[in-house]
Amino acid sequence: MDYQRPWKSFEEQLVILKSRGMVVNDDDAALTYLERVGYYRLSAYWYPFRKFNIEQNATTGAMTYTRSDELAENTQFVDAIRLYLFDKKLRLLVMDALERIEVAVRVDIAYLLGQRDAFAYKNINEFHPSFAGKINRHTNKTAFDSWQTKYAGLLNRSKEDFVSHYRQKYGPDLPIWVAVEIWDFGAVSQLFAMMKVADKQKIAEKYGVSDFQVFESWLRALNYLRNITAHHSRLWNRNIIDQPKLPALGRLDWCDGFIGKNDLIAKPFLLLAIVNHFLKIICPATQWNNRVAAHIDSFPELHSDKQIKASDMGLVEDWKAWW
């Protein structure tokens, strides 16, 4: 299908917003944001204020709900900007925490596997045969081979001096305690997924998780979270696609409030809670939890008649009691 929508100037974009019911009290400030941030990115933050159209199927009687372009009454441009700035700071807080988690889990893997083989990450026998040998039906490659391709790409793109030093002095292969320094969160998560059950269990228990499958899903979900934040995408109220598993009832007290509540599991607060869980073990004196709690409490006041609340993040009622 040919794309028919024409290019619009910033001034025309502002006119469109006003025609849809957006209240703009300062045209110059609004134009500055459109120029600096962009209409499309900001549209994610006025999207929640759009009205619903309700239609009934004449045959089945079923009701369908679709978002219209029209905005709820009293929705101001500044409402979207406040949500955008709230989300931006939330992403920065998350990025800070994920860096510490990624580095810590890298060390865990390198320390465990390196005891048996300095180049364990290149030795398929150090991994679970079913996990590492699983065939991707799209590429027809095993998980292990796919990971090796990913690692080779990370290695070739690396500009780190230590990579050149090691390769010049010792040859093309880096020992695992060096190689981990060029892995990204995806490489960490994918390698962990291939590890032997006993190795997975040992690392999971270090973080107070008795089920290695739950822990594995947490790493995968945190990699998803990392990709959201690294690409500056909307976080605060998005629906989470790669949802983490939860331990059985009573295994981790703070998890119990999420169990069986699909609406909460699909929201980002559960991922923040997992990050919080990791950090309390990695950095027992961390103040990250307090910074995030203060940020949630600072959720902006909005003018729109459409009620948008911090709880849209997926907050559980008693979250401050364990946070």
C-alpha positions as CSV (number, residue, x, y, z in Angstrom):
1,M,0.0,0.0,0.0
2,D,1.3,3.4,-1.0
3,Y,1.9,5.8,2.0
4,Q,-0.3,8.8,1.4
5,R,0.3,11.0,4.5
6,P,2.2,14.1,3.6
7,W,5.1,15.8,5.4
8,K,3.9,18.4,8.0
9,S,5.7,21.4,9.3
10,F,6.0,21.8,13.1
11,E,3.4,24.6,12.9
12,E,1.0,22.3,11.0
13,Q,1.6,19.5,13.5
14,L,0.5,21.9,16.3
15,V,-2.6,22.9,14.4
16,I,-3.5,19.2,14.0
17,L,-3.1,18.7,17.8
18,K,-5.3,21.6,18.5
19,S,-8.0,20.4,16.1
20,R,-8.1,17.1,18.1
21,G,-8.8,19.0,21.4
22,M,-5.3,19.5,22.7
23,V,-5.1,22.7,24.9
24,V,-1.9,24.5,24.1
25,N,-1.2,27.5,26.4
26,D,2.2,28.3,25.0
27,D,2.7,27.8,21.3
28,D,6.4,28.6,21.3
29,A,7.1,26.1,24.1
30,A,5.1,23.5,22.3
31,L,6.8,24.1,19.0
32,T,10.2,23.8,20.8
33,Y,9.3,20.3,22.1
34,L,8.0,19.2,18.7
35,E,11.3,20.4,17.1
36,R,13.5,18.8,19.8
37,V,11.7,15.6,20.7
38,G,9.5,15.0,17.7
39,Y,5.7,14.5,17.1
40,Y,5.9,10.7,16.9
41,R,7.8,10.2,20.1
42,L,5.6,12.6,22.0
43,S,2.4,11.0,20.6
44,A,3.1,8.0,22.9
45,Y,2.5,10.3,25.9
46,W,-0.7,11.9,24.7
47,Y,-2.0,8.5,23.4
48,P,-3.5,7.6,26.9
49,F,-5.6,10.7,26.7
50,R,-7.3,9.7,23.5
51,K,-11.0,9.0,23.7
52,F,-12.5,5.6,22.9
53,N,-15.0,4.9,20.2
54,I,-17.5,2.3,21.1
55,E,-19.3,0.3,18.4
56,Q,-21.7,-2.6,18.6
57,N,-21.7,-5.4,16.0
58,A,-25.2,-5.5,14.6
59,T,-25.1,-9.3,14.2
60,T,-23.4,-10.5,17.3
61,G,-24.0,-7.6,19.6
62,A,-20.4,-7.6,20.6
63,M,-18.9,-4.3,21.7
64,T,-15.6,-3.1,20.2
65,Y,-13.5,-0.3,21.6
66,T,-11.1,1.7,19.5
67,R,-9.0,4.8,20.2
68,S,-10.1,7.9,18.3
69,D,-7.8,10.8,17.4
70,E,-9.9,13.1,19.6
71,L,-8.5,13.9,23.1
72,A,-10.3,13.9,26.4
73,E,-11.5,17.3,27.6
74,N,-9.0,19.6,29.2
75,T,-6.0,17.6,27.9
76,Q,-3.1,20.0,27.8
77,F,0.1,19.7,25.8
78,V,2.0,20.1,29.1
79,D,0.3,16.9,30.4
80,A,2.1,14.9,27.7
81,I,5.4,16.7,28.4
82,R,5.1,15.9,32.1
83,L,4.6,12.3,31.3
84,Y,7.5,12.3,28.9
85,L,9.8,13.8,31.5
86,F,8.6,11.4,34.2
87,D,9.3,8.5,31.9
88,K,12.7,9.8,30.8
89,K,13.9,10.0,34.5
90,L,12.4,6.5,35.1
91,R,14.4,5.1,32.2
92,L,17.6,6.7,33.5
93,L,17.1,5.2,36.9
94,V,16.5,1.8,35.3
95,M,19.6,2.0,33.1
96,D,21.8,2.8,36.2
97,A,20.5,-0.4,37.9
98,L,20.7,-2.7,34.9
99,E,24.4,-1.8,34.4
100,R,25.1,-3.1,37.9
101,I,23.0,-6.2,37.4
102,E,24.6,-7.0,34.0
103,V,28.1,-6.6,35.4
104,A,27.4,-8.8,38.4
105,V,25.8,-11.7,36.5
106,R,28.7,-11.6,34.0
107,V,31.1,-12.1,36.9
108,D,28.9,-14.9,38.3
109,I,29.0,-16.8,35.0
110,A,32.7,-16.3,34.3
111,Y,33.7,-17.3,37.8
112,L,31.6,-20.5,37.7
113,L,32.4,-21.7,34.2
114,G,36.0,-20.4,34.3
115,Q,36.9,-22.8,37.1
116,R,36.4,-25.7,34.7
117,D,37.6,-24.2,31.4
118,A,39.1,-20.8,30.7
119,F,37.3,-20.9,27.3
120,A,34.1,-22.6,28.5
121,Y,31.9,-20.3,26.4
122,K,33.4,-21.9,23.3
123,N,33.0,-25.5,24.5
124,I,29.6,-26.9,23.9
125,N,30.3,-29.7,26.4
126,E,30.1,-27.1,29.2
127,F,26.5,-26.5,28.4
128,H,23.3,-28.5,28.6
129,P,23.0,-30.5,25.4
130,S,19.2,-29.9,25.0
131,F,19.4,-26.2,25.7
132,A,22.6,-25.5,23.6
133,G,21.6,-27.9,20.9
134,K,18.1,-26.5,20.4
135,I,17.5,-25.7,16.7
136,N,16.0,-22.3,15.7
137,R,13.5,-23.2,13.0
138,H,14.0,-19.8,11.3
139,T,17.8,-20.1,11.0
140,N,18.3,-23.8,11.2
141,K,21.2,-23.1,13.6
142,T,21.6,-24.4,17.2
143,A,21.3,-22.0,20.1
144,F,25.0,-22.5,20.7
145,D,26.0,-21.7,17.1
146,S,23.7,-18.6,17.1
147,W,25.4,-17.4,20.4
148,Q,28.8,-17.9,18.9
149,T,27.8,-15.8,15.9
150,K,26.5,-13.1,18.2
151,Y,29.7,-13.2,20.3
152,A,31.9,-12.9,17.2
153,G,30.0,-9.8,16.2
154,L,30.5,-8.2,19.6
155,L,34.2,-9.1,19.5
156,N,34.7,-7.7,16.0
157,R,32.9,-4.5,16.9
158,S,34.7,-4.0,20.2
159,K,37.1,-1.0,20.3
160,E,38.4,-1.8,23.8
161,D,42.2,-1.7,24.2
162,F,42.2,-4.9,26.3
163,V,40.7,-6.9,23.4
164,S,43.6,-5.9,21.1
165,H,46.1,-6.5,23.9
166,Y,44.9,-10.0,24.6
167,R,44.5,-11.0,21.0
168,Q,48.0,-9.8,20.1
169,K,49.7,-11.4,23.1
170,Y,47.8,-14.6,23.5
171,G,45.9,-15.3,20.3
172,P,42.4,-14.9,19.0
173,D,40.4,-16.4,21.9
174,L,39.8,-14.5,25.1
175,P,39.5,-16.3,28.4
176,I,35.9,-16.1,29.7
177,W,36.8,-13.7,32.5
178,V,37.9,-11.3,29.8
179,A,35.4,-12.2,27.2
180,V,32.5,-11.3,29.5
181,E,33.5,-7.6,29.3
182,I,32.3,-7.3,25.7
183,W,29.0,-9.2,26.3
184,D,25.8,-7.3,26.2
185,F,22.8,-8.2,28.4
186,G,21.3,-10.3,25.5
187,A,24.5,-12.3,25.3
188,V,24.5,-12.9,29.1
189,S,20.8,-13.9,29.1
190,Q,21.2,-16.3,26.1
191,L,24.4,-17.9,27.5
192,F,22.7,-18.5,30.8
193,A,19.8,-20.2,29.0
194,M,22.2,-22.8,27.6
195,M,24.0,-23.6,30.9
196,K,23.6,-26.9,32.7
197,V,20.8,-27.0,35.3
198,A,23.2,-27.3,38.3
199,D,25.1,-24.2,37.1
200,K,21.9,-22.3,36.6
201,Q,20.6,-23.3,40.0
202,K,23.8,-22.3,41.7
203,I,23.6,-18.7,40.3
204,A,19.9,-18.4,40.8
205,E,20.2,-19.4,44.5
206,K,22.8,-16.7,45.0
207,Y,20.1,-14.2,44.2
208,G,17.5,-15.9,46.5
209,V,15.6,-17.6,43.7
210,S,15.0,-21.3,44.2
211,D,13.7,-22.0,40.7
212,F,16.3,-21.6,38.0
213,Q,13.6,-21.4,35.3
214,V,12.1,-18.3,37.1
215,F,15.6,-16.8,37.3
216,E,16.2,-17.5,33.6
217,S,13.0,-15.7,32.7
218,W,14.0,-12.8,34.9
219,L,17.2,-12.3,33.0
220,R,15.3,-12.5,29.7
221,A,12.8,-10.0,30.9
222,L,15.5,-7.7,32.1
223,N,17.2,-7.9,28.7
224,Y,13.8,-6.8,27.2
225,L,13.7,-4.0,29.8
226,R,17.3,-3.0,28.8
227,N,16.3,-2.8,25.2
228,I,13.4,-0.5,26.0
229,T,15.5,1.9,28.0
230,A,18.5,1.8,25.6
231,H,16.3,2.8,22.7
232,H,14.6,5.6,24.7
233,S,11.2,3.9,24.3
234,R,8.2,4.6,26.5
235,L,8.4,2.6,29.7
236,W,6.1,3.8,32.5
237,N,2.8,2.3,31.3
238,R,3.7,0.0,28.4
239,N,2.4,-3.6,28.1
240,I,5.3,-5.9,28.7
241,I,5.7,-8.6,25.9
242,D,8.5,-10.7,27.4
243,Q,6.8,-11.3,30.8
244,P,8.8,-12.9,33.6
245,K,7.7,-16.1,35.5
246,L,7.0,-15.9,39.2
247,P,8.0,-18.4,41.9
248,A,5.5,-20.5,43.7
249,L,3.3,-18.8,46.3
250,G,5.2,-18.2,49.5
251,R,8.7,-18.6,48.0
252,L,9.4,-14.9,47.7
253,D,7.1,-12.7,49.8
254,W,7.1,-9.7,47.6
255,C,6.2,-11.8,44.5
256,D,2.9,-13.0,46.1
257,G,1.0,-9.9,45.3
258,F,1.6,-10.4,41.6
259,I,0.7,-14.1,41.4
260,G,-2.4,-14.8,39.3
261,K,-2.8,-11.1,38.4
262,N,-2.2,-11.0,34.7
263,D,-2.9,-7.3,34.5
264,L,0.0,-6.6,36.9
265,I,2.3,-9.1,35.4
266,A,1.9,-7.3,32.0
267,K,3.0,-4.0,33.4
268,P,6.5,-2.6,34.0
269,F,6.4,-2.3,37.8
270,L,7.0,-6.0,38.2
271,L,10.2,-5.6,36.2
272,L,11.2,-2.7,38.5
273,A,10.5,-5.0,41.4
274,I,12.8,-7.6,40.0
275,V,15.5,-5.0,39.5
276,N,15.1,-3.9,43.1
277,H,15.4,-7.6,44.2
278,F,18.7,-7.9,42.4
279,L,20.1,-4.7,43.6
280,K,19.4,-5.4,47.3
281,I,21.6,-8.5,46.9
282,I,24.3,-6.9,44.7
283,C,24.5,-3.6,46.6
284,P,22.9,-4.1,50.1
285,A,23.4,-0.4,50.9
286,T,21.7,0.7,47.7
287,Q,19.5,3.7,47.7
288,W,18.1,3.0,44.3
289,N,14.9,1.7,45.8
290,N,14.3,5.0,47.6
291,R,15.1,7.0,44.5
292,V,12.6,5.1,42.5
293,A,9.9,5.3,45.2
294,A,10.4,9.0,45.4
295,H,10.1,9.3,41.7
296,I,6.9,7.3,41.6
297,D,5.5,9.6,44.4
298,S,6.4,12.5,42.2
299,F,4.0,11.4,39.4
300,P,2.9,14.6,37.7
301,E,-0.3,16.4,38.3
302,L,-2.3,16.4,35.1
303,H,-5.1,18.7,33.8
304,S,-6.9,16.2,31.6
305,D,-10.4,14.9,32.5
306,K,-8.9,11.4,31.6
307,Q,-7.6,10.0,34.8
308,I,-3.9,8.9,34.4
309,K,-2.3,7.6,37.6
310,A,1.0,6.2,38.8
311,S,-0.8,2.9,39.5
312,D,-1.1,2.5,35.7
313,M,2.5,1.2,36.0
314,G,1.1,-1.9,37.6
315,L,1.6,-1.0,41.3
316,V,0.5,-3.5,43.8
317,E,-1.4,-2.1,46.8
318,D,1.2,-2.8,49.5
319,W,4.3,-2.2,47.4
320,K,5.9,0.3,49.8
321,A,5.7,-2.3,52.6
322,W,8.4,-4.4,51.0
323,W,10.0,-2.1,48.4
